Amino acid sequence: MTDPTPGDVALELERLRGVVEAGFARTDGSLALLVQRSDQTDTRLADHEQRLDTLEKTRWPLPSVLALAAVIGLALTLWQTATR
């Protein structure tokens, strides 16, 4: 086996440099895609939180509904008792 010449070493280093650059480019592209998807997910999550807050503000609380039903029931009972 012969010793590599400086030209052979330089050529192999240049090939290695090209492979490393291509790998970094793929990794950079993948990371950019992940960041974009993360931003889209954050946007959708913020939208869902806003919509959920809106729904929570417009709903009737359960204790209020139960109290209203109890008052209506009591009024109907008193009305039926009074009309007999």
Disulfide bonds with the S-S distance in Angstrom:
none
